[in-house]
């Protein structure tokens, strides 16, 4: 019997399973996995059971672009301790799975970051399960669209670079690159090896984007930002993204990177289930610290924004639940869709079939939210942590 496999249960007065709402239901847990979702009356009486009477449960949030948190920036200290510290900081924002993200840097820093993620995943620390893999954002970018990435860290890709990226296919690896700086066939080599390729920091033409899609390009990173705009006679990267239909589009919904109307337009244009939220969070998130350094430059928080010395945006100061709240309360998207944009859709983008849902066979990653969409608790692989947030 299925019930005999369960070792504990949760009873929730209200739950969103990633697709629909349930009332007065139970979740049977078995070794960090959801064994069953069923009416509360079906929970075996002998099974240890926690009652969730306030707020609602939803799938844990999945953040594919996390540069830092808790006062630490991944590029500045690419170690396993940094990765686990960042994961713990973002758990207070409902994120139960993430890709630590390296910005454009030297080969030595990129290699150290990959080694750090591998060590973090292999550790016995409670946050290890939250580390899905790595997002390598750069250094193969268009200089004119580099944003806050330092110019001297950008470079043209070599055959050796492609071979190195292909060697990461045993882990979840997302890489953001500018298609126009890639030689013909390079994107196909990456995608064929299992690397998820996304376009960003790019001024590519429509034709270049179509070729990249034929080679396996699957997504676009922080839509509208650091990419050529849609114009009348050249759709640019933005237009190619909005017209793609089958590509995933990441957005930063922090009230500074995008106008609410731009998010609504993207949601109408994107294919069903293809628009997802990222935090693009930097070190200040979850730390109470108003500044940090990147490439030796001081980045300062002002009025909710992170700005470099030139006054340009340098990442975001939010956690992923903040983006959920913004899309629901300001942009006006349905709460169910906002939750999917922060859990189910990013999980599908990187091929994580056990995340983004509360269903039999899924990993027991959950978030408990109150009526104000504040995080009260999270579960990673069935392990609960109460959340005391701080900025």
QUIBELKA-V169663 format. One record per residue. OMEGA is omega in radians with two decimals (* if undefined). BURIAL is # if it has 9 or more other C-alpha atoms within 8 Angstrom, else .. D_FIRST is the distance of its C-alpha to the first C-alpha in Angstrom with 2 decimals. Layout:
BEGIN
((OMEGA BURIAL D_FIRST) (OMEGA BURIAL D_FIRST))
END
This chain:
BEGIN
((-3.14 . 0.00) (-3.08 . 3.79) (-3.09 . 5.47) (3.13 . 5.63) (-3.08 . 7.45) (3.10 # 9.83) (3.08 # 13.07) (-3.11 # 15.12) (2.98 # 15.76) (3.03 # 18.85) (-3.07 # 20.07) (3.07 # 22.87) (3.13 # 25.42) (-3.06 # 26.22) (2.99 # 24.64) (-3.01 # 25.76) (-3.07 # 23.11) (3.11 # 25.82) (-3.06 . 26.33) (-3.14 . 26.24) (3.05 . 26.30) (3.04 # 23.71) (3.08 . 24.52) (-3.08 # 22.63) (-3.14 # 19.39) (3.03 # 16.77) (3.04 # 15.73) (-3.09 # 12.71) (3.11 # 14.08) (3.08 # 13.00) (3.10 . 16.12) (-3.14 # 18.38) (3.01 # 16.22) (-3.13 # 15.00) (3.11 # 11.24) (2.94 # 11.65) (-2.97 # 14.70) (3.04 # 14.43) (-3.08 # 16.82) (-3.13 # 17.59) (-3.12 . 16.84) (3.12 . 13.09) (3.14 # 13.15) (-3.05 . 11.74) (-3.08 . 15.08) (-3.05 . 14.70) (3.05 # 14.09) (-3.00 . 17.48) (3.06 . 18.59) (3.13 . 21.83) (3.06 . 23.59) (-3.02 # 25.56) (-3.13 . 28.13) (-3.11 . 30.98) (3.13 # 31.30) (3.07 # 28.53) (3.07 # 25.97) (3.06 # 26.42) (3.08 # 25.60) (-3.08 # 27.63) (-3.07 # 31.00) (-3.05 # 31.94) (-3.05 # 35.64) (-3.12 # 37.18) (-3.08 # 40.68) (-3.09 # 41.10) (-3.11 # 44.43) (3.13 # 44.36) (3.12 # 43.41) (3.14 # 43.98) (-3.10 # 47.57) (3.09 # 46.88) (-3.02 # 47.60) (-3.13 # 45.75) (-3.05 # 48.96) (-3.09 . 50.92) (-3.06 . 48.65) (-3.13 # 46.21) (3.11 # 44.21) (3.12 # 40.61) (3.11 . 41.51) (-3.14 # 42.77) (-3.11 # 39.66) (3.09 # 37.39) (3.12 # 39.90) (3.13 # 39.95) (3.13 # 36.16) (3.14 # 36.17) (-3.08 # 39.00) (3.07 # 37.30) (3.10 # 34.06) (3.11 # 36.15) (3.06 # 36.64) (-3.09 # 32.99) (-3.12 # 32.91) (3.08 # 29.77) (-3.07 # 30.63) (2.97 # 34.15) (2.99 # 36.63) (-2.96 # 39.52) (3.07 # 42.59) (3.03 # 45.79) (-3.12 # 48.93) (-3.11 # 51.66) (3.14 # 52.94) (3.10 . 54.31) (-3.12 . 52.48) (3.14 . 52.23) (3.12 # 50.45) (3.13 # 48.02) (3.10 . 47.20) (3.12 # 46.82) (3.10 # 44.43) (3.11 # 42.16) (3.13 # 42.24) (3.12 # 41.46) (3.12 # 38.33) (3.14 # 37.11) (3.13 # 37.81) (3.14 # 36.14) (-3.10 # 32.91) (-3.07 . 32.96) (3.11 . 33.69) (-3.12 . 31.54) (-3.08 . 32.67) (-3.11 . 30.18) (-3.07 # 31.74) (-3.11 # 31.33) (-3.13 # 28.14) (-3.07 # 30.16) (-3.04 # 32.71) (-3.04 # 31.78) (-3.08 # 35.00) (2.99 # 38.58) (3.11 # 40.83) (-3.06 # 44.30) (-3.06 # 46.64) (0.12 # 49.88) (-3.04 # 52.36) (-3.02 # 53.06) (2.98 # 54.36) (-3.07 # 57.40) (-3.11 . 59.85) (-3.12 . 60.84) (-3.03 # 57.27) (-3.10 # 56.35) (-3.11 . 55.94) (3.10 # 55.56) (-3.05 # 54.92) (-3.04 # 57.96) (-3.07 . 60.28) (3.04 . 60.92) (3.14 # 57.20) (3.09 # 57.00) (3.07 . 57.74) (3.14 . 57.47) (3.07 # 54.55) (3.07 . 55.37) (3.13 . 53.69) (3.09 . 52.69) (-3.14 . 51.01) (3.11 # 48.95) (3.14 . 48.00) (3.12 . 46.91) (3.13 # 44.76) (-3.14 # 43.18) (-3.12 . 42.33) (-3.05 # 39.98) (3.09 # 37.56) (3.07 . 35.03) (3.03 . 34.49) (-3.12 # 34.23) (3.02 # 37.91) (3.08 # 39.58) (3.06 # 43.36) (-3.11 # 45.86) (3.06 # 49.15) (-3.06 # 52.15) (-3.06 # 52.08) (3.10 # 55.87) (-3.14 # 56.25) (3.05 # 53.98) (3.11 . 55.64) (3.11 . 54.54) (-3.09 . 51.32) (3.13 # 50.20) (3.10 # 47.52) (3.10 # 46.28) (-3.13 # 46.09) (-3.08 # 43.96) (3.12 # 41.60) (3.13 . 41.22) (-3.14 . 40.18) (3.07 . 37.38) (3.10 # 39.41) (-3.05 # 39.02) (3.14 # 42.61) (3.13 # 43.88) (3.10 # 47.49) (-3.10 # 49.27) (-2.92 # 52.62) (3.00 # 54.11) (-3.07 # 57.13) (3.07 # 56.03) (3.07 # 57.46) (-3.10 # 55.58) (3.12 . 56.25) (3.12 # 54.99) (3.12 # 51.73) (3.08 # 51.21) (3.11 . 51.74) (3.11 # 49.30) (3.10 # 46.64) (3.14 . 47.34) (3.06 # 46.80) (3.04 # 43.39) (-3.04 # 44.12) (-3.05 # 41.01) (3.09 # 42.04) (-3.04 # 44.81) (-3.07 # 45.04) (-3.12 # 46.16) (-3.13 # 47.44) (-3.07 # 51.11) (3.10 . 51.80) (3.05 # 53.66) (-3.12 # 53.88) (-3.03 # 56.63) (3.01 # 56.68) (3.06 # 56.62) (-3.01 . 60.22) (-3.03 . 62.01) (3.04 . 62.72) (-3.09 . 60.25) (3.14 # 56.63) (3.14 # 56.10) (-3.13 # 52.78) (3.13 # 51.87) (3.11 # 52.63) (3.12 # 50.80) (-3.09 # 47.70) (-3.10 # 47.85) (-2.95 . 48.50) (-3.14 # 45.92) (-3.08 # 43.02) (3.11 . 40.61) (3.07 # 41.21) (-3.09 # 39.52) (3.08 # 41.96) (3.11 # 41.67) (3.07 # 43.65) (-3.07 # 44.81) (-3.10 # 44.72) (-3.11 # 46.66) (-3.13 . 49.59) (-3.13 . 51.97) (-3.06 # 50.94) (2.97 # 50.54) (3.11 . 51.96) (3.14 # 49.41) (3.10 . 50.91) (3.10 . 50.31) (3.11 # 46.60) (3.09 # 46.58) (3.14 . 48.47) (-3.12 # 46.06) (3.12 . 43.09) (-3.07 . 44.80) (-3.04 # 45.77) (3.01 # 42.65) (-3.12 # 40.15) (3.11 . 37.03) (-3.04 . 34.87) (3.12 # 37.57) (-3.10 # 39.26) (-3.08 # 37.71) (2.94 # 38.85) (3.08 # 39.95) (-2.98 # 41.62) (-3.01 # 44.17) (3.08 # 44.28) (-2.98 # 46.89) (-3.04 # 47.36) (-3.06 # 48.38) (3.13 # 44.98) (-3.07 # 43.44) (-3.00 # 46.53) (-3.10 # 49.21) (-3.03 . 51.56) (-3.13 . 53.93) (3.02 # 54.74) (3.10 # 53.84) (3.05 . 55.49) (-3.05 # 54.70) (-3.14 . 56.96) (-3.13 . 59.15) (3.13 . 59.68) (3.07 # 58.91) (-3.00 # 56.44) (3.07 # 56.74) (3.10 # 54.68) (3.08 . 56.85) (3.08 . 55.73) (3.13 . 52.13) (3.01 # 53.21) (-3.03 # 53.54) (3.02 # 56.99) (-3.06 # 58.89) (-3.14 . 62.61) (-3.13 . 63.46) (3.14 . 61.44) (3.09 # 58.80) (3.14 # 55.09) (-3.08 # 53.31) (-3.08 # 49.58) (-3.14 # 47.97) (-3.09 # 47.52) (2.87 # 44.16) (-2.99 # 40.48) (3.12 # 38.07) (3.08 # 37.21) (3.09 # 40.94) (3.06 # 40.95) (-3.11 # 38.14) (-3.13 # 40.22) (-3.12 # 43.40) (3.13 # 42.04) (-2.98 # 40.75) (-3.08 . 43.63) (-3.11 . 46.57) (3.09 # 45.78) (3.09 . 44.08) (3.13 # 40.93) (-3.11 . 37.90) (-3.13 . 35.65) (-3.14 # 32.61) (3.11 . 34.67) (3.11 # 35.98) (3.10 # 32.51) (3.14 # 31.54) (-3.13 # 34.87) (-3.11 # 33.94) (-3.04 # 30.37) (-3.04 # 29.03) (3.08 # 32.36) (3.09 # 33.40) (3.12 # 29.99) (-3.13 # 30.40) (-3.10 # 33.99) (3.02 # 33.13) (3.11 . 30.05) (-3.03 . 27.42) (-3.09 . 24.51) (-3.11 . 22.12) (3.07 # 24.64) (-3.14 # 26.07) (2.90 # 22.91) (-3.05 # 20.16) (3.12 # 17.27) (3.14 # 13.99) (3.12 # 15.28) (3.07 # 18.52) (-3.07 # 20.02) (3.03 # 19.98) (-3.03 # 23.71) (3.00 # 24.78) (3.07 # 28.08) (-3.10 # 29.00) (3.06 # 32.19) (-3.05 # 34.51) (3.09 . 36.58) (-3.11 . 39.24) (2.98 . 36.83) (-3.07 . 37.29) (3.06 # 34.57) (-3.13 # 33.29) (3.02 # 30.43) (3.00 # 28.48) (3.01 # 25.31) (-3.07 # 25.45) (3.06 # 22.23) (-3.11 # 20.90) (-3.06 . 24.11) (2.99 . 26.14) (3.05 . 29.91) (-2.96 . 32.20) (2.98 # 35.02) (-3.02 . 38.69) (2.96 . 40.52) (3.13 . 44.09) (* . 46.29))
END
